[in-house]
């Protein structure tokens, strides 16, 4: 099947980089040109994305990475999702008068994980120096980068709040009292100085590995941790609850934590195998959705037709219902993933998918989990119903500007593959720490302040993140890295992309350009944790026949504007070594490059 594309599918044999910003993709490619591998390029790309897309991620954010190391022939996950601080107890938050953790401010902060995750990968899998991968971020922070329209709009919507409540953010993002305009050069000299000092201190060590570990020490046990701790000792700031609160994160929390390697969770779909993070993230919902869809003839459905969208949506409703009840940090709870991915379980669940849209949230009830299911459903019912399907990480109580995420996919000439989805620490998360030039994350909002749930708040526990990069194998051979920003929508958009690649013969760019959809039938992971039963957001790119066909099946369809859903990027390595990449034209900032 050949379809019109907005851009060519990038092809080559040396290396490909796809990311959510054109400069970041160019930086990643420059690292490959310098002789670095995909791991070096991913670190440089990730660090510069913090500068280029500050409304979508930052240095104190969160990071999952899934990669294939060609030399060692192994696939691993890096978990750089920081856990809740030692002082983050349900009793403490209840004592602050809260029933939900705010979507921003200092109580929403967990241990920042992204930096340690990048450094762990650089040290163990990369080849270039700390200076090689950090200098691009320093350059753009100091010399300036063209302010994105979305970032400028976000700042415009928050300028008055910043001035009144978060003055350090006002000083950083509204320099001289003027909101930066889209396209004009914007600088963050304080962040540039932070990275420069870290680099200089690290280069006092003799070997490459020692320098990288010294950089980790600077962030988690050195001057950066000290500045974070000093700021949090006195700061008491307004957040989404409408009240001012102090944070619970301390320098001691940072000092005792580090990113880790894990084995991916994998499942087969026809002659493909998909690898995801474990259930501390939402990644397994893609595997559960595929397990449900194995029983339908997706290849006979038009990839932009109502049958395709209906069956995929109904499968996702069931998988995400299970996410709400069962997923959480497996270091703290029993997550029955083996059962949830079994054919016996999915065969029974598959029978719930009919030719009509479901309006009920229907998790499966597994033996021994009856109380957990009941508690979860009661909590969801109390959270309530949303009035829009447009929610993502948001500061909606202050403005209509939504936070989001970034993504990158990289494959080098040796066959190393990286998919990473950095997020958190965006400029609307919390006040800028004035000595550092960046703010903290807000990932704690994924926790419930109710005992007995898979995602109940506990010290040391990882929040169930929405960040979910993907790697796929075809007949046992690593072939595809892909992902997207988009909160709860990430695995929904990735599912459509993957199915269209597997079943409909599309190339990467053709599949990425096809119209997208998602459901908000289940609770959002972000404050205020609401849901919209039966809702389906469909991109205006769909035909009128598809939209009406979905409505005829009972879906509550909301049609978005043209080219507004999804932020997908992908990279692929064929059996003969040909490399390919594609990136979404939506928002006009993501680009794939390669040769």
C-alpha positions as CSV (number, residue, x, y, z in Angstrom):
1,X,0.0,0.0,0.0
2,X,1.4,3.4,-1.0
3,X,0.1,6.6,0.4
4,X,0.9,10.3,0.3
5,X,3.4,11.5,2.8
6,X,4.3,14.9,4.1
7,X,8.0,14.1,4.1
8,X,10.2,11.3,2.7
9,X,11.1,8.4,4.8
10,X,14.8,9.0,5.6
11,X,17.0,6.1,4.4
12,X,20.7,5.4,4.6
13,X,23.4,3.1,6.0
14,X,25.5,5.2,8.4
15,X,23.0,6.4,11.0
16,X,19.6,7.8,11.7
17,X,18.2,10.1,14.4
18,X,14.6,11.1,14.9
19,X,13.5,13.4,17.7
20,X,10.9,15.9,18.6
21,X,13.1,18.9,17.7
22,X,15.1,19.5,14.5
23,X,18.1,20.9,16.3
24,X,18.2,17.9,18.7
25,X,18.1,15.5,15.7
26,X,21.0,17.5,14.1
27,X,23.0,17.3,17.4
28,X,22.5,13.5,17.6
29,X,23.6,13.1,14.0
30,X,26.7,15.3,14.7
31,X,27.7,12.9,17.4
32,X,27.4,9.9,15.0
33,X,29.5,11.9,12.5
34,X,32.1,12.4,15.2
35,X,32.5,8.6,15.6
36,X,30.1,8.2,18.5
37,X,27.6,5.4,18.7
38,X,23.8,5.5,19.2
39,X,24.2,5.7,23.0
40,X,26.5,8.8,22.8
41,X,24.1,10.4,20.3
42,X,21.1,9.7,22.5
43,X,22.7,11.3,25.6
44,X,23.7,14.5,23.6
45,X,20.2,14.6,22.0
46,X,18.5,14.2,25.3
47,X,20.5,16.8,27.1
48,X,20.0,19.4,24.4
49,X,16.2,18.7,24.3
50,X,16.1,20.0,27.9
51,X,17.2,23.4,26.5
52,X,15.2,23.4,23.3
53,X,11.9,22.2,24.7
54,X,11.8,23.5,28.3
55,X,8.0,23.4,28.4
56,X,8.2,19.6,27.7
57,X,11.2,18.4,29.8
58,X,14.0,19.6,32.0
59,X,17.2,18.5,33.8
60,X,15.4,17.4,36.9
61,X,12.8,15.3,35.0
62,X,12.2,11.6,34.5
63,X,13.6,9.1,31.9
64,X,12.9,5.6,30.7
65,X,15.2,4.2,28.0
66,X,15.0,0.9,26.1
67,X,17.9,-0.1,24.0
68,X,19.6,-2.8,22.0
69,X,23.4,-3.2,22.4
70,X,24.5,-4.9,19.2
71,X,28.0,-5.8,20.4
72,X,26.7,-7.6,23.5
73,X,23.5,-8.7,21.7
74,X,21.3,-7.7,24.6
75,X,18.3,-5.5,25.1
76,X,17.8,-3.6,28.3
77,X,15.8,-0.9,30.0
78,X,17.3,2.0,31.9
79,X,14.9,3.0,34.7
80,X,15.7,6.6,35.5
81,X,12.2,7.2,37.0
82,X,13.0,8.6,40.4
83,X,10.9,7.3,43.4
84,X,9.0,9.2,46.0
85,X,11.1,10.9,48.7
86,X,11.4,9.5,52.2
87,X,9.0,12.1,53.6
88,X,6.4,11.4,51.0
89,X,3.8,9.6,53.1
90,X,0.0,9.5,52.7
91,X,-0.3,10.8,56.3
92,X,1.9,13.9,55.5
93,X,-0.1,14.8,52.4
94,X,-3.4,14.2,54.1
95,X,-2.1,16.4,56.9
96,X,-1.7,19.2,54.3
97,X,-5.4,19.0,53.6
98,X,-5.0,17.1,50.3
99,X,-7.1,14.3,48.8
100,X,-5.1,14.4,45.5
101,X,-1.5,15.3,44.9
102,X,-1.3,18.6,43.0
103,X,-0.2,18.5,39.4
104,X,2.6,21.0,40.1
105,X,4.5,22.6,42.9
106,X,6.9,21.1,45.4
107,X,4.7,18.4,46.8
108,X,4.5,16.9,43.3
109,X,8.2,16.3,43.2
110,X,10.0,12.9,43.2
111,X,13.7,12.3,43.0
112,X,14.9,13.6,39.6
113,X,16.1,10.7,37.6
114,X,16.9,11.8,34.0
115,X,20.5,13.0,34.5
116,X,21.6,9.8,36.2
117,X,20.0,7.7,33.6
118,X,21.8,9.6,30.8
119,X,25.1,9.3,32.6
120,X,24.7,5.6,33.3
121,X,24.1,4.9,29.6
122,X,27.0,7.1,28.6
123,X,29.5,5.5,30.9
124,X,28.5,1.9,30.2
125,X,27.5,1.9,26.6
126,X,28.9,5.1,25.0
127,X,32.4,5.9,23.8
128,X,32.7,9.7,23.7
129,X,33.6,12.0,26.6
130,X,31.3,13.9,28.9
131,X,32.4,17.1,27.2
132,X,31.4,15.8,23.8
133,X,27.8,15.1,24.8
134,X,27.3,18.1,27.1
135,X,28.7,20.9,25.0
136,X,25.7,21.2,22.7
137,X,23.4,21.8,25.6
138,X,25.8,24.4,27.1
139,X,26.0,26.1,23.7
140,X,22.3,26.5,23.2
141,X,21.7,27.5,26.8
142,X,24.4,30.2,26.6
143,X,24.3,31.3,22.9
144,X,20.5,31.0,22.5
145,X,18.0,28.7,20.7
146,X,14.9,29.7,18.8
147,X,12.0,29.8,21.2
148,X,9.2,27.4,20.1
149,X,5.7,28.8,19.6
150,X,4.4,26.3,22.2
151,X,6.9,27.4,24.8
152,X,6.3,31.1,24.2
153,X,2.5,30.5,24.5
154,X,3.0,28.6,27.7
155,X,5.1,31.4,29.2
156,X,2.6,34.0,28.1
157,X,-0.2,32.1,29.8
158,X,1.7,31.8,33.1
159,X,3.6,35.2,33.2
160,X,1.3,36.8,35.8
161,X,1.3,33.7,38.0
162,X,5.0,33.5,37.8
163,X,5.4,37.1,38.7
164,X,3.1,36.8,41.7
165,X,3.8,33.3,43.0
166,X,7.0,31.9,41.4
167,X,9.3,35.0,40.9
168,X,12.3,32.9,40.2
169,X,10.5,31.4,37.2
170,X,9.5,34.9,36.1
171,X,13.1,36.0,36.2
172,X,14.2,33.0,34.0
173,X,11.3,32.8,31.5
174,X,10.2,36.4,31.3
175,X,13.6,38.1,31.3
176,X,13.4,41.9,31.6
177,X,9.7,41.6,32.0
178,X,9.2,40.7,28.3
179,X,7.6,37.4,27.3
180,X,9.9,35.8,24.6
181,X,8.4,35.7,21.2
182,X,8.2,32.6,19.0
183,X,11.4,32.3,16.9
184,X,13.5,34.7,18.8
185,X,16.7,33.6,20.5
186,X,16.2,32.6,24.1
187,X,19.0,32.0,26.5
188,X,19.3,30.4,29.9
189,X,22.7,31.5,31.1
190,X,22.3,30.2,34.6
191,X,21.7,26.6,33.3
192,X,24.8,27.1,31.0
193,X,26.8,28.0,34.1
194,X,25.5,25.0,36.0
195,X,26.5,22.5,33.3
196,X,29.9,24.3,32.8
197,X,30.7,24.0,36.5
198,X,29.6,20.4,36.5
199,X,31.8,19.7,33.5
200,X,34.8,21.5,35.0
201,X,34.5,19.6,38.3
202,X,34.1,16.3,36.5
203,X,37.2,16.8,34.3
204,X,39.3,17.0,37.4
205,X,39.2,13.2,37.4
206,X,41.6,11.4,35.2
207,X,39.7,8.7,33.3
208,X,36.5,8.9,31.2
209,X,34.5,6.7,33.5
210,X,35.7,8.6,36.6
211,X,34.6,11.9,35.0
212,X,31.1,10.6,34.2
213,X,30.8,9.3,37.7
214,X,32.0,12.6,39.1
215,X,29.3,14.3,37.1
216,X,26.7,12.0,38.7
217,X,28.2,12.9,42.1
218,X,27.9,16.6,41.3
219,X,24.2,16.3,40.6
220,X,23.2,13.9,43.3
221,X,25.7,14.4,46.1
222,X,27.5,17.6,45.1
223,X,26.7,21.3,44.5
224,X,23.5,20.6,42.5
225,X,22.0,18.5,45.2
226,X,23.1,21.1,47.8
227,X,21.4,23.9,45.9
228,X,18.2,21.8,45.5
229,X,18.3,21.0,49.2
230,X,18.9,24.7,50.2
231,X,16.0,25.8,48.0
232,X,13.6,23.3,49.4
233,X,14.4,24.0,53.0
234,X,12.8,27.4,52.8
235,X,10.5,27.4,49.7
236,X,6.8,27.3,50.3
237,X,5.0,27.9,47.0
238,X,1.5,28.0,45.5
239,X,0.4,24.9,43.6
240,X,-2.6,23.4,41.9
241,X,-4.4,22.9,45.2
242,X,-4.8,26.6,45.5
243,X,-2.6,26.7,48.6
244,X,1.1,27.1,49.4
245,X,3.1,24.0,50.4
246,X,6.6,23.1,51.2
247,X,8.2,20.1,49.4
248,X,9.4,16.8,51.1
249,X,12.4,16.1,48.8
250,X,15.8,16.5,50.5
251,X,19.4,16.3,49.5
252,X,19.6,13.0,51.4
253,X,17.0,11.5,49.0
254,X,19.1,12.4,46.1
255,X,22.3,11.1,47.6
256,X,21.0,7.6,48.1
257,X,19.5,7.0,44.7
258,X,20.8,5.9,41.3
259,X,19.3,4.8,38.0
260,X,19.2,1.1,37.3
261,X,19.2,-1.5,34.4
262,X,16.3,-3.9,34.0
263,X,15.2,-6.5,31.6
264,X,12.4,-5.4,29.3
265,X,8.9,-6.9,29.5
266,X,8.3,-8.7,26.1
267,X,5.5,-10.4,24.3
268,X,4.9,-11.8,20.8
269,X,2.5,-10.6,18.2
270,X,2.5,-12.8,15.1
271,X,6.1,-12.9,14.0
272,X,7.0,-9.8,15.9
273,X,8.2,-9.3,19.5
274,X,7.6,-6.0,21.3
275,X,9.8,-4.9,24.2
276,X,8.6,-2.4,26.9
277,X,9.3,-1.2,30.4
278,X,7.9,-3.1,33.3
279,X,4.6,-2.2,35.1
280,X,6.2,0.7,37.0
281,X,5.3,2.4,33.7
282,X,2.2,2.1,31.5
283,X,4.2,0.3,28.7
284,X,2.6,-3.2,29.3
285,X,-0.8,-1.8,28.1
286,X,0.6,-1.9,24.5
287,X,1.4,-5.6,25.0
288,X,-2.0,-6.3,26.6
289,X,-3.7,-4.5,23.7
290,X,-1.7,-6.6,21.2
291,X,-2.6,-9.8,23.0
292,X,-6.3,-8.9,22.7
293,X,-6.0,-7.9,19.1
294,X,-4.4,-11.2,18.1
295,X,-7.9,-12.6,17.9
296,X,-9.0,-10.1,15.1
297,X,-8.0,-9.9,11.5
298,X,-6.5,-6.4,11.6
299,X,-4.9,-6.9,8.2
300,X,-8.4,-7.0,6.6
301,X,-9.4,-3.7,8.1
302,X,-8.6,-0.4,6.4
303,X,-5.9,1.3,8.5
304,X,-7.9,4.6,8.6
305,X,-11.3,3.0,8.6
306,X,-13.9,2.7,11.4
307,X,-13.4,-1.1,12.0
308,X,-9.7,-0.5,12.7
309,X,-10.3,2.4,15.0
310,X,-13.2,0.7,16.8
311,X,-11.4,-2.6,17.6
312,X,-8.2,-0.9,18.6
313,X,-10.1,1.5,20.9
314,X,-12.1,-1.3,22.5
315,X,-8.9,-3.3,23.2
316,X,-7.2,-0.3,24.7
317,X,-10.2,0.4,27.0
318,X,-9.7,-3.1,28.5
319,X,-5.9,-2.9,28.7
320,X,-6.0,0.5,30.4
321,X,-8.7,-0.6,32.8
322,X,-6.2,-3.3,34.0
323,X,-3.5,-0.6,34.2
324,X,-5.6,1.3,36.7
325,X,-6.0,-1.7,39.0
326,X,-2.8,-3.7,38.7
327,X,0.1,-1.6,37.5
328,X,2.6,-0.2,39.9
329,X,6.2,-0.5,41.2
330,X,6.8,-4.3,41.4
331,X,9.4,-3.7,44.1
332,X,6.4,-2.8,46.3
333,X,3.4,-4.8,45.0
334,X,2.6,-8.0,43.2
335,X,1.9,-7.2,39.6
336,X,0.4,-10.3,37.9
337,X,1.8,-9.6,34.4
338,X,2.2,-13.2,33.4
339,X,-1.6,-13.7,34.0
340,X,-2.4,-10.4,32.3
341,X,-0.5,-11.3,29.1
342,X,-1.6,-15.0,29.0
343,X,-3.8,-16.2,26.1
344,X,-6.3,-17.7,28.5
345,X,-6.9,-14.4,30.2
346,X,-7.0,-12.4,26.9
347,X,-9.2,-14.9,25.2
348,X,-11.9,-14.3,27.9
349,X,-11.3,-10.5,27.8
350,X,-11.5,-10.5,24.0
351,X,-15.1,-11.7,24.1
352,X,-16.0,-8.4,25.8
353,X,-15.2,-6.6,22.5
354,X,-18.4,-6.3,20.5
355,X,-19.5,-4.2,17.6
356,X,-20.6,-1.4,20.0
357,X,-18.5,1.0,22.0
358,X,-18.3,0.3,25.7
359,X,-19.0,3.0,28.3
360,X,-18.0,0.8,31.3
361,X,-14.5,0.7,32.8
362,X,-14.0,-3.1,33.0
363,X,-10.8,-4.4,34.6
364,X,-10.4,-8.1,35.0
365,X,-10.7,-9.5,38.5
366,X,-8.0,-11.9,39.3
367,X,-8.1,-14.3,42.3
368,X,-6.5,-12.7,45.4
369,X,-6.9,-9.1,44.0
370,X,-10.6,-8.6,44.7
371,X,-10.1,-6.0,47.4
372,X,-7.5,-4.1,45.2
373,X,-10.0,-4.0,42.4
374,X,-12.8,-2.8,44.6
375,X,-10.6,-0.1,46.2
376,X,-9.3,1.1,42.8
377,X,-12.8,1.4,41.3
378,X,-14.1,3.3,44.3
379,X,-11.2,5.7,44.0
380,X,-11.8,6.2,40.3
381,X,-15.4,6.9,40.9
382,X,-14.6,9.6,43.5
383,X,-12.2,11.2,41.1
384,X,-15.1,11.9,38.7
385,X,-15.9,12.6,35.1
386,X,-14.0,15.1,32.9
387,X,-15.6,17.6,30.6
388,X,-13.0,17.3,27.8
389,X,-10.9,14.7,26.1
390,X,-8.0,17.1,25.6
391,X,-6.2,16.5,28.9
392,X,-2.5,15.8,29.1
393,X,-0.1,16.9,31.8
394,X,-1.6,20.3,32.5
395,X,-1.7,23.5,34.5
396,X,-5.3,24.1,33.5
397,X,-6.2,25.9,36.8
398,X,-3.8,28.6,35.7
399,X,-3.9,28.5,31.9
400,X,-4.8,26.3,29.0
401,X,-1.1,25.5,28.3
402,X,-0.3,21.9,28.7
403,X,2.9,20.3,29.5
404,X,4.0,17.2,27.6
405,X,7.1,15.2,26.8
406,X,9.9,14.6,24.2
407,X,11.1,11.5,22.4
408,X,14.1,10.3,20.4
409,X,15.0,7.2,18.4
410,X,18.5,6.5,17.2
411,X,20.2,3.7,15.3
412,X,23.9,3.7,14.4
413,X,25.8,1.8,11.7
414,X,26.7,-1.0,14.1
415,X,23.1,-1.8,14.8
416,X,22.8,-0.2,18.3
417,X,19.3,1.1,18.9
418,X,17.9,3.5,21.4
419,X,14.4,4.7,22.2
420,X,14.0,7.2,25.0
421,X,11.1,9.3,26.3
422,X,12.4,12.1,28.6
423,X,9.9,14.2,30.4
424,X,9.1,16.1,33.6
425,X,10.8,19.2,35.1
426,X,9.1,21.3,32.5
427,X,8.9,25.0,33.1
428,X,5.3,24.8,34.5
429,X,6.2,22.1,37.0
430,X,7.5,24.2,39.9
431,X,9.6,27.3,40.5
432,X,13.0,27.6,39.0
433,X,15.8,27.0,41.5
434,X,17.6,30.3,41.0
435,X,21.2,29.0,41.4
436,X,20.7,26.2,38.9
437,X,18.4,27.6,36.1
438,X,16.0,24.6,36.2
439,X,13.0,23.4,38.2
440,X,11.9,20.1,39.7
441,X,9.5,17.5,38.3
442,X,5.9,16.8,39.1
443,X,5.7,13.0,38.7
444,X,4.3,12.3,42.2
445,X,0.9,13.3,41.0
446,X,0.6,9.8,39.6
447,X,0.2,8.4,43.1
448,X,-3.2,8.1,44.9
449,X,-3.5,9.2,48.5
450,X,-5.5,6.1,49.4
451,X,-4.1,2.9,51.0
452,X,-4.3,-0.5,49.3
453,X,-4.0,0.5,45.7
454,X,-1.3,-0.5,43.2
455,X,-0.3,3.2,43.0
456,X,-0.7,4.3,46.6
457,X,1.9,6.8,47.7
458,X,4.8,5.2,49.6
459,X,8.4,6.5,50.3
460,X,10.9,4.9,47.8
461,X,8.1,3.8,45.5
462,X,8.3,4.7,41.8
463,X,5.2,6.5,40.4
464,X,3.5,4.7,37.6
465,X,4.8,6.8,34.8
466,X,3.2,7.3,31.4
467,X,6.6,7.4,29.7
468,X,6.9,4.4,27.4
469,X,9.4,4.0,24.7
470,X,9.3,0.9,22.5
471,X,11.6,-1.5,20.7
472,X,10.4,-4.3,18.4
473,X,11.9,-7.4,16.9
474,X,10.9,-9.1,13.7
475,X,11.6,-12.9,13.6
476,X,14.0,-12.4,16.5
477,X,16.0,-9.6,14.9
478,X,15.9,-6.1,16.4
479,X,14.4,-3.8,13.8
480,X,12.3,-0.9,15.2
481,X,12.6,1.9,17.8
482,X,9.6,4.1,18.3
483,X,7.7,6.3,20.6
484,X,5.9,9.6,21.2
485,X,5.2,12.3,23.8
486,X,1.5,12.5,24.9
487,X,0.9,11.3,28.5
488,X,-1.7,8.6,28.6
489,X,-2.0,8.7,24.8
490,X,1.6,7.5,24.2
491,X,0.8,3.8,24.0
492,X,-2.4,4.5,22.1
493,X,-0.7,6.3,19.3
494,X,2.2,3.8,19.3
495,X,-0.3,0.9,19.0
496,X,-1.8,2.4,15.8
497,X,1.6,3.0,14.4
498,X,2.8,-0.5,15.1
499,X,-0.3,-2.2,13.7
500,X,-0.2,-0.2,10.5
501,X,3.5,-1.1,10.0
502,X,2.8,-4.8,10.7
503,X,-0.4,-5.3,8.8
504,X,-0.7,-2.7,6.0
505,X,2.7,-2.5,4.4
506,X,3.3,1.2,5.1
507,X,6.7,2.8,5.5
508,X,7.6,4.7,8.6
509,X,6.6,8.1,7.3
510,X,3.4,6.8,5.7
511,X,2.3,5.2,9.0
512,X,3.3,8.3,11.1
513,X,1.3,10.6,8.8
514,X,-1.9,8.6,9.0
515,X,-4.7,10.0,11.1
516,X,-4.6,9.2,14.8
517,X,-7.1,8.7,17.6
518,X,-7.2,8.0,21.3
519,X,-9.7,7.4,24.1
520,X,-10.0,9.1,27.4
521,X,-12.4,6.4,28.6
522,X,-10.1,5.6,31.6
523,X,-8.7,7.9,34.2
524,X,-5.9,10.2,33.3
525,X,-2.6,9.7,35.1
526,X,-2.4,13.4,35.8
527,X,-4.3,15.7,38.2
528,X,-7.3,15.8,38.5
529,X,-7.4,12.1,37.6
530,X,-10.7,12.2,35.8
531,X,-12.1,10.2,32.9
532,X,-14.6,10.4,30.0
533,X,-16.6,7.2,29.5
534,X,-17.0,6.2,25.9
535,X,-15.0,9.2,24.6
536,X,-13.0,8.9,21.4
537,X,-10.8,11.8,20.1
538,X,-10.4,11.4,16.4
539,X,-8.1,13.6,14.3
540,X,-9.8,15.8,11.7
541,X,-7.7,14.0,9.0
542,X,-10.1,11.0,9.1
543,X,-12.8,10.9,6.4
544,X,-16.4,11.8,7.2
545,X,-17.3,8.2,6.6
546,X,-14.9,6.9,9.3
547,X,-16.1,9.5,11.8
548,X,-19.8,8.6,11.2
549,X,-18.9,4.9,11.2
550,X,-17.5,5.3,14.7
551,X,-20.5,7.3,15.9
552,X,-22.7,4.6,14.5
553,X,-20.9,2.1,16.7
554,X,-21.7,4.2,19.7
555,X,-18.5,6.1,20.3
556,X,-18.7,9.6,21.7
557,X,-16.5,11.1,19.0
558,X,-14.8,14.4,19.4
559,X,-13.1,15.6,16.2
560,X,-9.9,17.5,16.7
561,X,-8.4,20.0,14.2
562,X,-6.3,18.7,11.3
563,X,-2.8,17.5,12.1
564,X,-3.1,17.9,15.9
565,X,-3.0,14.4,17.4
566,X,0.2,12.4,18.0
567,X,4.0,13.2,18.2
568,X,5.3,10.0,16.8
569,X,8.9,9.3,15.7
570,X,10.5,6.0,14.6
571,X,13.7,4.4,13.4
572,X,14.2,1.1,11.6
573,X,17.0,-1.2,10.6
574,X,16.4,-3.7,7.8
575,X,18.0,-7.1,7.5
576,X,20.5,-5.8,4.9
577,X,21.6,-3.0,7.2
578,X,19.5,-0.2,5.5
579,X,18.5,2.4,8.1
580,X,15.3,4.3,8.0
581,X,13.6,7.0,10.1
582,X,10.5,9.1,10.2
583,X,9.0,11.9,12.3
584,X,5.6,13.5,12.7
585,X,4.8,16.7,10.8
586,X,2.5,17.7,13.6
587,X,3.6,20.9,15.4
588,X,6.3,21.3,12.7
589,X,9.2,20.7,15.0
590,X,10.0,17.0,15.0
591,X,12.5,15.8,12.3
592,X,14.3,12.7,11.2
593,X,17.8,12.9,9.8
594,X,20.2,10.4,8.5
595,X,22.5,9.2,5.8
